[in-house]
Amino acid sequence: MNIVVAPDSFKECLSAKEVASNIALGIKKVLPGSLIHEIPISDGGEGVLDALLNGVGGKRIIVPVFDPLMRPIKAQYGILKDKKTAVIELAKASGLELLKENEKNPLNTSTFGSGQMIKDALNRGCNKFIIGIGGSATNDGGTGMVRALGAKFTDNKGDDIPEGGGSLNQLNTIDLTYFDKRIQSCEVVVACDVSNPLTGPNGASIVYGGQKGGSKKDLQILDTNLAHYAYCIETTLGIDIDQIPGAGAAGGTGAGLMAFLKGKLVNGIELILRTLKIEEYLKEANLVFTGEGKIDGQTLQGKTISGIAALAKEHKVPVIVITGKIGADIEGVYDLGVNAVYSIINQPMELKEAIKHAPELIQESAKNIMATINCFNRN
C-alpha cells in the first residue's frame, strides 16, 4: 500500500515528527512492505518550523533572545534552502511552553524575542518571512516584536511604556523613526489558525487570555488596553485594525504584524499543505493517517485534520485519524472527509501515564487499524 502519514503534534507530548514516526512503525508491523510517506504537519502554530524544514529543507539558526518575561534564552528559527525565506515560530521565543504555570501573566509577557529573531533573519539577508503565531504566552498586540525592530511606544511624558499588554493603556505615541526600514521590502506571510478580531467578546483577550494566566479582571483590562492600542494605530498609521479577522491571533500579534510589517494572514494549514506539496503525494496514495492530541468541534475550524481530510476527499483517498482524546461535537469531521477516528487510549489511565506511553500507544493503534484493514484486503 501507498500510505501518507501526515499528523500534527500531540501538544506537550510528542512532536509531529515523532507522531508520524510511531504511526509508521505501527503500520510496518502489519505491512512491512508498504510505501509510507512521513510528512509532519502544523496548522500554523507550534510545529510550523519543523514541518517546513523537514518538508522543504533548510537550516536551523539558534540565536540569543529574550523569553516572554524578558529573560535571556536561546531560540531557533529556520532559513529555507532558498536562503531568502525565514520561518519564524512565535512560540520559540514568546510561547507558553517557555513558562511555568505560576509565571503565566498576559499583563507582563512580551513578544520582544520574536522580533529579535526577525531582525537576525534580516541581518542574514532574508526578504521573505513565514511566521507561525500559535502558542503565544502574550497579549501585547505584538508591540514587543515591533520594539525589537526599532519602534518606540511612549507615554504622554515621552517615556517608554513597560513591556506587556497591561501597560498599553499608557500608550500615547508610536514612533517609527528608527523602525527597521528593510522590512518594507519584505514579504511577510502569517500562518494563522484563528479568525478572532483584536477586541470584543470574540477578541484576543476574552477568548484566549485565560489560558495565558489572566484572571477575569485581567481580561477586561487587556481588552480595553488593546482597544486603546488599536485607536493609536489608527491615529498614527491610518489603519483600522480592530475588527479585521485574525487581528486577535496570538494576543493581538496578528494586528501588529498587519499594521507594522504589512503581514498577510493566511490559513495556516492551507499554507503548510501547499508548501509541502501534499497533493502530489495524495494522487498516488491508498490511505492517509493524520491526527493530533485532541479532536473536538474546533477541529472543523481550520485545524490540521480538517485541512488534510478536505484535500484527501478531493482525491477520493480514505482518511484515518489517530488522537489522544476524542472530545465533543466531532460529527462534522466525517463530512469533511474523515472515515474513522481512533483514540490511542486502550484502558483507563491518567494523563501522565498516557503521555509517558504515547509512542507505544500510537504504534499499537496504528497496528490494530492496519490489521483490521488488511483483513478485507486478503483474497
N, C-alpha and C positions, 0 to 999 in steps of 0.2 A: 504493500500500500504506500501511497504518497501522502504523507501527513504533515500539515503545518501546525506547529506548536507555538502559539503567539499569546502568552499571558501577560498580564500586568504583575506588579509586585504584590505580595501579601504584606501589607504595611506592618512595620515593627516586627517582622518575622523573617521573610525571605525576599531577596531582590527578584525582579522579573526574570533575570538570567538564571537564578537558582531554581525558580519555579519551573521554567522551561526545561531545564536540565533534568529535574526529577520526574516530570511528566514523561520525557523521552525515555528515561531509564525504565519506567513502568511499562511503557509500550513495548520496548525491546524484550522484556521478559516473556512476552507472548508472541510477538512478531519480530524476531531479531533481524530479519532481512528487510524490514520496512525502510523506505527513504523518508527521513524525518528532517524537516527544516525547522530549527530552533530560532525563533525570532522574538526576543523580548520586546515588549511594548510598553508605552506610557501614554496616558491621556493628556499629557502636558504638565503634570505636576512632578512629584518625585519620580525619578527614573528616566526622565527625558534625556539626560546626559548619557547614561549607559545605553539607552535604546539607540540613539543616533550614532554614538561612537562604535557600538557593536555592529550596527547595520550598514553604516556608510564608510566608516574608517576615519582615523584622525589620531590626535594625541591629547593626553590629559595634561593640563597645566595646573600646578599647585602654587598658590600664592598666599602670602600673609594678608589677612583681612581682619575686620572686627566682626564678632558674632552679634546677635540681636541686642545684647546688653553691653556692647562696645568693649568686649574683652578680646584680646588678640588670639587668633586661631589661624590654622591653615585650612584653606578651602580649595576645591578643584573645579575647574570648568574645562571645556573642550574646544579644540580648534579642529575642524573637519579637514579632510585631506586636500581640499582646495586651498588651504592655508589662509583663507579670507573670511570664513564663516565661523563665528564663535558660538558655542552652545553654553548658555548660562542657565543654571538651575538655581532659582532663588533660594530654595531650601538649603543649599550647601553652605550659604553664609548667613541666611536670615530665617532659618527654619525652626519649627517647633522641636525637631529631633535634636537640636543643639542645647535645649534647656531641660533642666529638671522640672518636675511638676511644680515645686514651690517657687520656681523662678519665672514662671509664665506671667506676663503682665503687659497687655497691649497698650497701656498708658505710656510705657517706657521703652518698649522694644523698637529697634530701628532697622531699616534696610540698607544702612550705610555700607556694610560689607559687600552687598551685591553690586553696588555702584563701583566699589573698588575693583571687582572682577571685570566689569565692563571697561573701566579705564585701563586695566592691564592689557585687555584684548586690543583696545585701540592702540596702545603703545607697541603692540606686536604686528600692527598693520591690518587688523581685521576691519572690514567695512560692511559686513552683514552679521546680524545677531538673531539667533533663535533663543528666545528667553521663555523658559517654563516657570510659571509663577505659582504653582500649587505648594501647599505645605508650609506656608509662611507663619512665623510667630508674631507678625507685626500688624499694626493698624495705623501706620504713619502716612498713608497716602503716597508712599514712595519718596517722601521728602529726604530720607536718609540717603537713598540711592542717588538722588539728584544733587545733594550736597557733595557727595563724593566726587561728582563730576564738575564741581566748581560753583554751583549755585549757592546763594545765601538766602536764608529765611530769617528775617529780623522782626523784632517787636517795635513798638512806637518810640522807643529810645534808641533804636539802631543797633541793639544788641542781638546776637544770635539766640533764637529760641532753643530750648533744650530738645534733645532727640526724643522721638516717640510721639504717638498720637495724642497724648494727654496735654501737650503744650500748643497744639495747633490753634487753639482759641486766642493765643497771644500773637499770632502772625499778623503783621501789618504790611510788610514789604517783601516782595520776591525780587531779588537782584540777580540777574543773569549776566552781569558784566563779564565775569570770569568763567562762565559755563563753557565746558569744552566744545569748541566750535566744530571739531571733527565729526561729532555725532550728526550734524546736519546733513552730511553727505553719505550717511549710512542707511541701510535698510534694516529696520527693526521689526521682526515678526514675533508676536507674543502668543505663545501656546497657552490657551486658557480653556478650562472645562466648566466655567460657570458664566452666567449672564446677568449677575446681580448689578444693579446700579450702585453708585457710590453711597448714597444715603437713603434714609427712609426705612420702613418696616422690612423691606427685602434687601436692604443695603449691607455693606461690608460689616459694619459694627454689630448690628442687631442679629444678623444671621450667623456670623462666624466669630464674633468677638468672645463669646462664652468659651469656646473650645481653646481659645488662646489665653484663658485665665481671667477674663474680665467678669466682674460682678454685674448685676442688672443695672446698678447705678453707673458703673463704668461705661456700659454700653450706650447709655443715653448721653453721657458726656462725650464719648468718642464720636457718636453720630452727629451731635451738634458741632463738634470741632471740625469734622470732615465737611460739613455744610459750609462752615466759615472758610475753610481751605478752598472749596470749590468757588466760593464768591471771590476770593483773592486771585485765583487762577483766571476767572472770567474778567476781572478788572485789569489784570496785568497783561494777559495774552489774548483776550477777546474770545476765549473758548469756553462754551458752556458744557462742562464735563460731567455734571452731576448725575444725570439720568441715562447716560449712554450705557447700553448693555455691556457688562464686563468691566465697567469702571470700578466696581467694588471688589474685583478679584484681588486676592492676597492683601486684604486690608487696605484697599484703595491704591495699591501699586499699579493696577491696571490704569487708573486715572492718571497717575504720574507718568507712566510710560507713554500714554497717548498725548498728554499735554506737552511734555518736555522733550521726549525722544521721537515724537511723531510715530509711535509704535502702532502697528496694525494688529488688532486682536483677531485671532483665528481659532477655530475649533481645534483643540489640542490633538485629539485622536485622529482627526482627518489629516492634519499636518504630518503626524508621525507615519500613518499608513501610506500617505503619498510619497513621503521622503524615502521610506524603506522599500517602496515598490511592492507592497504586499500583494497587489492584484496580480502581478506576474506569477507569483507562487500559487495563487488560488486557481489560476487557469488549468493547472495540471493536478491539483490536489483531489484526493478522495475523501478527506476528512480534516476538520480543524478542531484543535483543542485550544481553548482560551480560558481565562479565569482571573480572579482577584480575591483579595482577602474576604470580602463580604459582597453578596449580591442582594439588592433590595430595589425598591421603587426608584431610587436615584440612579440606578444603573441605566435607566432609559434616557437620562439627561446627558448625553454626550460622553459617556464613560467608555472605557476600553472595550468592554463586551459588546455594547451596542454598536460601536463602530465596526468591529470585526464581523459581527453577525450580519449587519446590513450588507457589507461588501461580499461576504460569502454567499448570502442569499441570491445576489445577482448572478453568481456563477453556479448556483444550484449545488453548493457544497455543504453537507451537514456540519453542524457546529455542536460540540460538547463543551460544557462549562464545568470546570472544577473550582470549588470555592471553599473557604474555611467556614463560612456561616451563610445560611440562607435566611434572609430577612423577609419582611412583609412586601406584598404588592409586586411580586415578580412576574405575574402572569403576562404582562406586556412584552417580556423579552422573547416569548415564543413567537409573537407576531413579527418581531424584528428579524427572526431567522435562527434563533437558538432551538435546537432539537431536544436537548436534555440538560439538566442541571444536577450536579452531584456534589454533596458535601464530603470533605475528607474525614470528617469525624465519624468514627465507626463504633464508638461506645461512649457512655457518659464520661466526661473528663473536664477538668478545669482548664481555663485559657492558658495558664502557664505550661501545662502538660501538652496541650495541643501545639503550642509554639515550639516547644522543645522537640517534639516528634514530627513536626511538619514535613520534613523531607521524606521520611518513611511513609507517612500517611498519604502524601501526594503520589508517591510511587505505587502504593497499594491500590489507590483509587484508579489510577490510570491502567494498571494491570488488570483489575477486575472489569473495567469498562471494555478494554480491548478483548478480554476473554469472552465476554458476552457477545460482542460484535463478531468475533471470529467463529462463534457457533453457527451463525447464519451465513457465513462465507464458505463453509465447507460444502463440498459437492456431495 
